[in-house]
Each structure stands twice: as structure tokens, then as C-alpha cells.
Amino acid sequence: MSPATTTTTFHPFPLLPFELRLQIWKSSITPRTVSLRVGTIWRPYNREATYSLLSSSTTAAPALLHTCHESREVGLKAYTQAFSEWDTDRVNLWRYPEPPRPARYLWVNFDLDMVDIGGWLGIQFVAKYTRHIRRLRMECNRTSTVGRQEFRLWRGRLQTGLFERLREIENAVRDDAWFPESWRGDGAFVEGWRLEVRNWEDGRGYTLLMEKMMSGGDDDANRG
């Protein structure tokens, strides 16, 4: 029996079989958090606050789209351009029009990525994508009356079925000043949704993780 041998040959990536390179590119497509934030700018000339959108996003384009031509072809099948509607601030502080520029957008994989809209104000700016978003994250301040009302409105949107493909929700609550005892364990928060409380500490906030309870299989799978 001959002794075990190890190969010392190094194969540069471009020389690997195409099928293997394709598998490597696809393996780099993993869930991300796409962050969207709505900010306000006070315009002193008109004494009014307006929204400056998308510019506060810290989400970079997937590296797959910029590595090489081959990887980009794979990436373009996985990601789509979205959320250019957030880029609506086209007037400077003194109401003088800014020079024309292309609308900014983000690359999103709606099947994998978590769309983080920040506070309740952001929900109105994803209306166009309610039939695409599967994973959503938002924040809520439960100490204020406004925060509680926002939470009720959000629950109402879930009950209407507006987000038909939504399967997972993370609601980051900044503190636990309003924390019903019924939320301390798993239970039905909204009909058809399972609730789990995570990272709960007195006075430090918690995360409500909501998952859609499917009956008869995932409707997306049934469509195929």
C-alpha cells in the first residue's frame, strides 16, 4: 500500500471548472440587513421640516456585483434594484433646485434580506414593495403614547394581509416600560403569527420576533 500523498498544486480561481466557480459565487449570496432610515431636515427659509431619504443608509452593494463580470452575472439574477423612492430630497436648504442626478437605489434580495426601516415613519415608504418583502425589521419606543399607537397601527396592517409574502418580523423595542405579561412567553400576538421575545432585560428593551405560521405549506412553494 503506497503512503498517502498530498497535492501541492495550486489552481488559480479562473482556472477552476466553470461549474465550481458558479457554485462558489452562489454560496456568497447570504442574508443581509438592508438598512433604510428616514431623516428630517429643517429648512430655515420656509420654517418647515422635510424628509431627506435614503442618504442615511449604510448598506453597501453586494461585493458579488463588483468582483468581476462572471460574478456580476450571478449577482444580477439574485439582487434587484429597489427603494429609489426614498431618494426624494432634491431641493437644498434654501429651496434652490439641486442639479439633476440619478436616483439612488439599493440592491436587495427580497427572499433573503432583512429590510430594516427604522421607526414607524419608514413603513409608508415601502408601500410599493409590500408584495415582495419577506423579512422586515422596525423599531418602536413603547414608553410613549405615540409609540404604542404606532404598534397598534402596525398590527392592523398585518391583520389586513397587506404584506402578503411577509414571513418574519423583528420589532426592536427600546425599553420594557410597557410589557404585557402575556408577551413573556410564546403566544399568538396577531392571528396567524407566532411571537417570541428575545434579549429581554429589565429596563433595557427587547426584541419581538414574529414568524408567520403556515398552514398547508408555504404559499410561495405552492405557486411553483
C-alpha positions in Angstrom: 0.0 0.0 0.0 1.6 3.3 -1.1 1.9 6.0 1.5 -0.6 8.8 1.5 0.3 11.7 -0.7 -0.9 15.3 -0.7 -1.1 17.6 -3.7 0.8 20.8 -3.8 -0.7 22.1 -7.0 -2.4 25.5 -6.6 -5.2 26.2 -9.1 -5.9 29.9 -9.7 -9.6 30.6 -9.4 -10.1 31.5 -13.1 -8.7 28.0 -14.0 -11.3 26.2 -11.8 -14.1 24.4 -13.7 -16.9 26.8 -14.5 -19.4 24.7 -12.5 -17.3 25.0 -9.4 -16.8 28.8 -9.9 -20.5 29.2 -10.3 -21.1 27.3 -7.1 -18.7 29.5 -5.2 -20.3 32.6 -6.5 -23.8 31.4 -5.5 -22.5 30.4 -2.0 -21.6 34.0 -1.3 -25.3 35.0 -1.6 -26.3 35.1 2.1 -28.9 37.1 4.1 -28.1 40.7 4.8 -29.7 43.6 6.6 -30.7 46.4 4.3 -30.9 49.5 6.4 -33.2 52.4 5.4 -33.6 55.5 7.6 -35.9 58.5 7.3 -34.3 61.7 8.5 -35.7 65.2 8.7 -34.1 68.5 7.7 -35.2 71.8 9.0 -35.3 74.4 6.2 -34.9 77.7 7.9 -36.1 79.9 4.9 -39.6 78.3 4.9 -39.5 77.1 8.6 -40.6 73.6 7.7 -39.2 70.2 8.2 -38.9 67.9 5.2 -37.6 64.4 4.7 -34.2 63.5 3.5 -34.4 59.9 2.5 -32.0 57.0 1.7 -28.9 59.1 2.2 -28.6 57.7 5.7 -28.5 54.1 4.5 -25.3 52.3 5.4 -25.9 49.3 3.3 -23.3 48.7 0.6 -23.9 46.9 -2.7 -23.1 43.2 -2.5 -19.5 42.5 -3.4 -20.7 39.9 -5.8 -21.8 42.7 -8.2 -18.4 44.3 -8.3 -15.9 41.4 -8.2 -15.8 40.5 -11.9 -18.0 40.1 -14.9 -18.8 36.5 -14.1 -19.8 37.2 -10.5 -21.9 40.1 -11.6 -23.9 38.0 -13.9 -24.7 35.7 -11.0 -25.5 38.7 -8.7 -27.9 40.3 -11.2 -30.0 37.2 -11.0 -30.1 37.3 -7.2 -30.5 41.0 -6.5 -32.8 43.7 -7.7 -32.6 47.5 -7.6 -35.1 48.9 -5.1 -36.0 51.8 -2.8 -35.1 54.6 -5.1 -38.4 56.2 -3.9 -36.6 57.0 -0.7 -34.4 59.4 -2.6 -36.8 62.3 -2.8 -34.9 65.2 -1.3 -34.0 67.2 -4.5 -34.1 70.7 -3.0 -31.3 72.2 -0.8 -31.8 74.1 2.4 -32.8 77.3 0.8 -35.3 75.9 -1.7 -33.0 76.2 -4.7 -33.2 73.2 -7.0 -30.2 70.9 -7.0 -28.5 69.8 -10.3 -30.1 66.7 -11.8 -28.7 63.4 -10.7 -29.7 59.8 -11.0 -31.9 58.5 -8.2 -30.1 56.4 -5.7 -31.2 52.8 -5.1 -30.2 49.8 -3.1 -29.6 46.2 -4.2 -31.9 43.8 -2.4 -32.6 40.0 -2.4 -36.2 40.1 -1.1 -36.1 36.3 -0.4 -33.2 36.5 1.9 -32.5 40.1 3.1 -34.0 41.7 6.2 -35.3 45.1 5.3 -34.8 47.4 8.3 -37.0 50.5 8.1 -36.2 52.0 11.5 -39.1 53.8 13.1 -42.8 53.7 12.1 -42.3 56.6 9.7 -40.5 54.3 7.3 -43.4 52.0 6.7 -45.1 54.4 4.3 -42.1 54.4 2.0 -42.0 50.7 1.4 -45.6 50.6 0.2 -44.5 49.7 -3.3 -42.7 46.6 -2.0 -45.3 45.1 0.3 -45.8 42.2 -2.1 -42.1 41.5 -2.2 -40.7 41.8 1.4 -40.4 38.6 3.3 -38.3 39.8 6.3 -38.9 43.1 7.9 -37.3 44.9 10.9 -38.6 48.1 12.6 -38.1 49.9 15.9 -40.7 51.1 18.5 -40.5 53.2 21.6 -43.1 51.7 23.9 -42.7 54.3 26.7 -44.6 57.0 24.7 -48.3 57.1 23.8 -47.2 57.7 20.2 -45.1 54.6 20.3 -48.0 52.5 21.5 -50.3 53.8 18.8 -47.6 53.1 16.1 -47.5 49.5 17.4 -51.3 49.2 17.1 -51.3 50.6 13.6 -48.6 48.1 12.6 -50.6 45.2 14.0 -53.6 46.4 12.0 -51.5 46.3 8.8 -50.6 42.7 9.5 -54.2 41.7 10.0 -55.2 43.2 6.7 -52.7 40.9 4.9 -51.1 43.8 3.0 -47.7 42.2 3.3 -48.7 39.0 1.6 -45.2 37.5 1.4 -44.0 38.6 4.8 -42.8 35.7 6.9 -40.6 37.2 9.6 -40.7 40.4 11.6 -38.2 41.8 14.1 -39.6 44.6 16.3 -36.9 46.2 18.4 -38.5 47.8 21.5 -36.2 50.3 23.1 -37.3 49.6 26.7 -39.8 47.5 28.6 -41.9 50.1 30.3 -45.0 48.6 28.6 -44.5 44.9 28.6 -47.7 42.8 29.0 -47.2 39.6 31.0 -48.7 37.7 28.1 -45.7 38.6 26.0 -43.1 36.9 28.2 -43.6 33.6 26.6 -44.5 32.3 23.1 -48.0 33.1 22.0 -50.2 34.5 19.3 -49.7 38.2 19.0 -51.6 38.6 15.8 -53.8 35.8 14.5 -51.7 33.5 12.3 -48.4 34.8 13.7 -46.1 33.2 16.4 -44.4 35.5 18.8 -41.1 35.0 20.6 -39.5 37.5 23.0 -35.7 37.6 22.8 -32.9 39.5 24.5 -35.2 40.7 27.2 -33.6 42.5 30.2 -35.4 44.8 32.7 -35.2 48.4 31.5 -33.0 47.7 28.5 -35.5 46.7 25.8 -36.2 43.5 24.0 -36.9 42.1 20.5 -40.2 40.8 19.4 -39.6 38.1 16.8 -42.7 37.3 14.8 -43.0 34.4 12.4 -45.8 33.6 10.1 -47.5 30.3 10.9 -48.0 28.5 7.6 -50.9 26.0 7.1 -50.7 23.5 4.2 -47.2 24.6 3.2 -45.6 27.8 2.1 -47.8 29.6 -0.5 -44.7 30.5 -2.5 -43.8 26.9 -2.8 -47.3 26.0 -3.8 -47.2 28.6 -6.6 -44.4 26.6 -8.3 
